[in-house]
Amino acid sequence: MAHYHKPDQQTLLALKDIANRLRINSIKATTAAGSGHPTSCCSAAEIMSVLFFHTMKYKALDPRHPCNDRFVLSKGHAAPILYAVWAEAGFLKESDLLNLRKLDSILEGHPVPRQEFVDVATGSLGQGLGAACGMAYTGKYFDKASYRVYCLLGDGELSEGSVWEAMAFASHYKLDNLVAIFDINRLGQSDPTPLQHQMDKYKKRCEAFGWNAIVVEDGHSLEKLCKAFSEAQQQPTVIIAKTFKGKGISGAEDKLSWHGKPLPKEMADSITKDLEKQIHNTNKKLCPLAPEEDAPAVNIKNIKMPSPSNYKLGEKVATRKAYGIALKKLGHANNRVIAMDGDTKNSTFSEMFKNEHPNRFVECYIAEQNMVSIAVGCATRDRTVAFASTFAAFFTRAYDQIRMAAISESNINLVGSHCGVSIGEDGPSQMALEDLAIFRAIPTATVFYPSDGVSTEKAVELAANTKGICFIRTSRPDNAIIYKNSEEFQIGHAKVVKQNKNDQVTVIGAGVTLHEANAAAEQLATENIFIRVIDPFTIKPLDADKIIESAKATKGRIITVEDHYYEGGLGEAVLSAVAKESGITVHLMAVSGVPRSGKPAELLKMFQIDKEAIVNKVKKVISITENTI
């Protein structure tokens, strides 16, 4: 290309020296650790050298500067070479590399954001490109800045469908600031990769997905890599580099059975001596280019609704619709609130946000794994407050992305509608009945389960200001507004919805079952039986103190009722909360098996989580307890 200027010989020699030093340090680090993936590092040595010391623009001593080019190591097991790069750049001490994988070192076995030069955790393969797409989308459409995003993938992970979801996304949105690099070293963990070195097939696949594909037949040629990166200006570009696993390691290069194995010390010493002899010790010092300072300042702290909620007591509104209303309002509070959806926006009501703020809505289509990765990428470096919505059931297929988002210390908000059997006729494939369990198991998760429009709006506002993964569970049916617009809500604080000095049982419900519990309380009151009804608001953290206090006030009797499977839901959360308390008995009411199509009322009745079932359960619990006494 006309604008390409071949690097001078001194530059090429300096890049070659850097590549060999990266190999040496990767080998030394993994041998010292007694574990790791030196052969996976060595295939990428020239790629990393050219990327970090000839192509990318960044401040080496300020890795998270908002104007820096971004880099994602999707093949996270090659972490030692990433650490070696940052030692070469001067951010880490070379001696730090020998502490790889030690408990008191930040240099873990795979990249994590504890390291300032890492934006997203990788290691579960096939996810890096999706996060890179989110970063590139943010750079192009939200920041409108010059920084570019580079993502290095291994050929083994190209069997993951999530990679191709990301490829389709990048092409559709013309992410010309995104460059993917395929390290085609031919060998996977236990076998050769499906295509091995069939570079033409890789090229055709990438072009079929709308990418500009550049094949580098010698992925260890510094000059050819420099040229390829200079040509990576079209939207978006993939550099397909033919490399050899274990390049430079005599006895292991291009051989199976060396994946994830450090070199024995004697072998490592011999190889590093050979590599050191190849270093030219040129006087030319290569430093990263400075970035353009054009990324805007962003403040996403303390985002508040511009006005109070506006509902009338008794008015019937589905919480999924209340979510759409709340998100639309929140978008007026801060122009960094963004929303995305998986082609369900007319059901989740995120289309309300799109209609009000079209330039901040990202349609991710039916690719839920990639949608979560896009959200993670968009939220890096605190550039946006991201809300992603779909049917709650479909987040199960993105569970790996969700757990990796937690490892990434990501602040994203996931909203799942159509939970439970109360969605009715659509049937079990659309019913989220395990979502509370999966999100409760995520260590950084806050799990909201609002029961009316007012509490939904408060949940959205709180989620926008809460670190970690926030999950908001919304329901399909229209239910009555039970809270005043002025009601205050806090994470981990339950609400006592009905209370009487003569309460005999504490009943805890959420979403549709809270309304069933309220109806049951009214019916029981006509028979002079009183129950205390509690809305937990958040299932995680759960308000254990209020639940225990209420249980003690109702003779130790608790009933939980939920539109969820027994396993891992509200009932088990309550059981865990009261486990150390004596004199408290918890009775669970939940969905007992795979449902079927039917009207919501029929299904609630079928699985005995409706008003009548609660009435009967309360009477039975009172009867059993009194007969025991």
SULFEN-V837291 format. One record per run of one state. SS is the DSSP state (H for helix, E for strand, C for the rest). FROM is the first residue (numbers start at 1). LEN is the number of residues. If there is no record, write none. Layout:
BEGIN
SS:FROM:LEN ; SS:FROM:LEN
END
This chain:
BEGIN
C:1:8 ; H:9:25 ; C:34:4 ; H:38:5 ; C:43:2 ; H:45:11 ; C:56:1 ; E:57:1 ; C:58:12 ; E:70:4 ; C:74:2 ; H:76:13 ; C:89:5 ; H:94:6 ; C:100:28 ; H:128:15 ; C:143:6 ; E:149:6 ; C:155:1 ; H:156:4 ; C:160:1 ; H:161:12 ; C:173:5 ; E:178:7 ; C:185:2 ; E:187:1 ; C:188:4 ; E:192:1 ; C:193:6 ; H:199:10 ; C:209:3 ; E:212:5 ; C:217:5 ; H:222:9 ; C:231:6 ; E:237:6 ; C:243:22 ; H:265:13 ; C:278:11 ; E:289:1 ; C:290:26 ; E:316:3 ; H:319:15 ; C:334:3 ; E:337:5 ; C:342:3 ; H:345:4 ; C:349:2 ; H:351:6 ; C:357:1 ; H:358:3 ; E:361:3 ; C:364:4 ; H:368:15 ; C:383:2 ; E:385:7 ; H:392:16 ; C:408:4 ; E:412:6 ; C:418:1 ; E:419:1 ; C:420:1 ; H:421:3 ; C:424:4 ; H:428:3 ; C:431:1 ; E:432:1 ; C:433:2 ; H:435:6 ; C:441:4 ; E:445:4 ; C:449:4 ; H:453:12 ; C:465:4 ; E:469:5 ; C:474:4 ; E:478:3 ; C:481:14 ; E:495:4 ; C:499:6 ; E:505:5 ; C:510:2 ; H:512:14 ; C:526:5 ; E:531:5 ; C:536:2 ; E:538:3 ; C:541:3 ; H:544:10 ; C:554:3 ; E:557:9 ; C:566:4 ; H:570:8 ; C:578:7 ; E:585:7 ; C:592:8 ; H:600:7 ; C:607:4 ; H:611:18 ; C:629:1
END
